[in-house]
Structures are given as C-alpha cells and as structure tokens.
Amino acid sequence: MWELPWAGWKYLDQFVNYYKFWDLIRNTLVISFLKLMFGFPAALGLALLLNEIRNRWFKRVIQTVSYLPFFVSWVVIITLFSKILSPNAGPINELKVKLFGGDPIFFIGDPSWFYSIVVMSDIWKHVGWNTIIFLAAISAINPDLYEAASMDGAKRFQRMWYITLPSLKPIIGILLILSMGGLMSAGYEQIYLMRQPSNLSVSEILDTYIIHMGLRQGYYSLATVAGLFQGVVSLIIIFTANTISRRATGVSLW
C-alpha cells in the first residue's frame, strides 16, 4: 500500500467544505458542553449529599435507584421520554393544557427544547453511575479531619466545604480532563434516537454524520476522514486541558 497515491487530503477538503460542517461542529460542542456543565456538578452534588446520609438503608435505596437507569438502554429511555412528552396524551402536555391552555408542544421535535431534553435524559441515565468515583474518593478521606472539625464547631455544610471538596480536588481535575477528550463526541445512540426531521438543525452531530455517510450512504472515505478529524481534535483538546490544569492547579494526567 506504500506505493499507492495518498488521497486523504481530497476527502478532508470535501469534509471541511461540506455545507453543514460548522453546524456539525457547533451542535456537537454545544451538546457536549451542556452535558459536562450540568452533568458533572450533578454527579458531584449527589455524591456529596449521599455522603451526608447517616441512615445506611436509606442511602443504599437512593444509590440503587440512581444507578438503575445506567443499565437501561437508550432505546427504552428515549421511548419513555417520548411517551411522557408526547403531544398526544402525554402527561406533561395534558398538565400544561389544563393549567395554562394553548396547544400541546411537540417537545422532542421542537429545536428550542431539544438541548434541554438531551441534557435531562443524559443526567437521569448517568448521574448515579458517575457518583461511584466521587464516593470512592470521599471514603478515602481521613475521618480524623471531620472529627477535628466537629470538635472545633464546624457544621455539616462547613465540613463539606472545607474538607470534602478540597480533598476531592485531584479527582475532580482528572475527571474534568478526561471529560474534555469527549467533547467532540456528543453521544451517538441518544442523539440518533431523538433525531426528527423538525429538529435536524440542532440534532446533526459528528457521530450521526459518520454513521450516516459510512454505513447508510457508503461513503467510507468521508466517514473515515470525519472520524479521524474527530479523534485528532479530541486529542488536541485533552492535551491542552491537561497542560492548562497542570500549570494552573498542579493536577494533571501526566
């Protein structure tokens, strides 16, 4: 294969000059940033709250309930959200019409609601599972610190703010750096199942483009270039995030 002419730049040029190229980049980054912006603090907050529960039975119930959605496929979750948000007999629309009147809203098909539903469904599915690492890190904190703080008169919130959160700084930094590497991948399964003709302006992302061009249209060269572009940009982002984090906070992967 070394004697064959290199044709990669031709397909890269086609991909970059694709009329929806910037829409793909924008939608991918916006969805990824929103998931990170709301999903990461949600998992951290849930872990902190679970750590403050003293009733073991109640704590285990909450953990189990929050973990369960992670093991449910996106097909089931999106179907559930579609039924709940359906303009025809969906409970949300029925409540909205009864209280405020007006016509039902096609939430999933409405571009103005699309990002909100994507973020809410992603948090519901992953928030419990993402707390595992935080809870493991919290369990490694020296209990003598909490005991000393209690003797000094520190309340629960103060112990959380001045002991738990500072102790979690390294793991928070590492997880944020790792999350940066996934900014160019907004979640293929979830977005593909939520795509509607009416919301394509906000639901077309790099992942769906790669699958559509490669498997459905048979343009394997363009799909390969798009996947390579996605991987290279993700690598650049994670190297940049690691460098900034190392210089600013001293926390880094390498």
N, C-alpha and C positions, 0 to 999 in steps of 0.2 A: 504493500500500500504506500510505501515511501516514494515510489516513482509516480504516483498519481498526482495530478494538479490539485492544489488546495482551493476549494470553492467556498470556504466558510464565510469569507468576508461578503460574498454576494448575498448570502442568506441573512447575514447580520444586517446588511444595509436594507434588505426588504423588511425585516422585522422592525428596525428603528424607524423606517419611513412609513410603517403601517398607520393608516389614518386614525386608528384608535389606540396607538401606542401610549400616548400620555394619559389617556383615560384609564388604561390598564394599570399604569404605574400609580396614578392618583388613587384609584379605588383600592388597590392592594395596600398601599401605605396607610390610607385613612382607616380602613377596617383593622389593619394590624395595630396601628397606634391606639385606636379606640379600645380594642381588646386588652392591650397592655395597660392603658391608662386606667381602666375601670376594673379589669380582671385581677391584676396584680395586687392592688390595695385591698380588693375584696377578699382574696385568699389570706393575705396578711392579717387583715382585721378579724376574719373568722378564727384564725389560729390564736390570736391574742384573746379573743372572747372565750374560746374553748378552754384556754389555759386557766382562765379565772373561774371556771365552773368547779365547784368542790364536790358536787354530787356525782359520783362515778357512773351510776346507772343512767342519769340524765345526759351526761357527757357522751357516753357511748351511743345512746339513741340518736343524739344530734349528729355525731360523727357518721354513723351508719346511714342516716337519711341524706346527709350531704354527699357521701361517697357514691351512693347508688346510681345517680344519673350518669356518672362516668362510664359505667358498664352498659349503658343503653345506647344503641346505635343511633347515628344521626337521622336515619330514616324514621325511626319511631319518634324521636324528639321533634323533628320538623313536622311530621304528621300531627302530633299532639298540638303544637303551636298553631298549625293551620286550622285545626278544628276549633281551638279556643278563640282565634282571631278571625274566623270566617265571617264574611258579611251576611251569610245565610245561616241563621240560627246559632251563630257563635255567641257565647255568654257575654263576652266583652262588648260586642256591638248591641246586643239586646239591652244590656245595662245602660249603655251610652244613649240609645234611642229613648229609653224610658225616662232617664234623668234629664237629658239635655235636648232631646228631639233631634230632628235632622235625619239625614240619610246615613245608612251604615257605611263604614270605612273599610276598604279592602287593604288592610294594614300591610300584608306581605307584598302586595303588588304596588303599593304606593312608595315611590322613591324617597319621600320625606320621612317615612317610618322605617325604611329598610335597615339603616345602620343601627337604630335603637333595638330592633328585634334581633339582629345578628349578635350584638353585644350581650343582650339579656339572655338569650339562649346559650351563648358560649359560657357566660358566667355560671348559669344554672348547671351546666354539664360539668364544668371543670373546677369550680371553686372548692368543693370538698376535697377532691383529689390533690389539688395544689397546696392544701394546708399541711399535707403529710411532712414535707421537708421542713416547714416552719416549726411544726410541733416537735419534730425530732431535734431541731436546733435548740428550741426552748427547753426541752428536757435535759440538755447538756449544760444548762446554766447552773452555776454553783448555788445551791439553796441557801448557803450561808449569807449570800448577798441580800436575799429577800428578808432573812431573819434579822440581819443587822439594820436594814432599812425600816422594818416594822418596829424595832426597838427605838429607833430614832423618831418614830411617829409618822412615817410615810404611809399614806393611804394606798388603796389598790391602784388607782389611776397613776399615782406618783411612782409606785414601784414599776408599773408597766412602762411609764415614760422614761424613767431614769435608769432602769436596769434591763428590762426585757428588750426594748427597742435598740439601745446601744449594743447589747450583746448579739443582736441579730444583724448588725451592720455588715459583717463579712458575707453572710449567706444571702442577704438582700442584694448586695453588689454583684455577687457571682450570678445569681438568678437573673438579674436585670441584663447583665452582659450576654448571657445565653439567650435571653429573650430577644435581644437586638438582632441575633442571627436569623430569627424567624420573621422579621418584618416584611420580607419580600414574599412570604407565603401566608396568605390570609385564611387558609383552611378550605381545601378543595371540596370535601364532602358537604359541609354545611352550606357553602355558597351555591354549589351546583344544585342542591335540592331546593333552594329558595329562589332560584332564578325564575323570573317570569318575563314575558315579552314587555310588560309595562315597566319593569324596573331594571332593564338591561343597562341603562345609563350609569347605574351605581353598583351593579352586581357582576359586571365583567371584570375579572381579575386575571393575573398571570396564570394561575393554576387552571382555571377553566379554559383559557385560551390555548394552553399547551395540550390539554386533553382533547379539545375540540379540533385543533389543527392536526394533531398527530394521529389520534385514534378514529375520529369521525370523518375528517376530510382527507387523511392520508398524506398530508404534507409533513413528512417526518423530518425533513431538513429544517423547516421553520420551527417546528416544535422542539427540536434538539437545540437550536440556537437560543430559543426563548428560555429553555431550561438551564442552559449554560450561563446565559445572561443573569438569570435569577440567582444561580449559585455563586457567581463571581461577585455580584453586588452584595449578597448576604455576607460573603467572606470579608469584603472591604468594610462593611458596617460593623461586624463583630470585632475586627482588628482595631478599628477606630474607637469603638466603645471601650474596648479593653485598655487602650492607651490612655484615653481620657480619664477613665476610672482609676488607673494606676497612678497617674500624676496628681489627680485631684483628691483622692481618698486613700490611696495606698492599697486598695482592693483590686485584684486582677486574677485572671485565669493563668497567666504566665508572665 
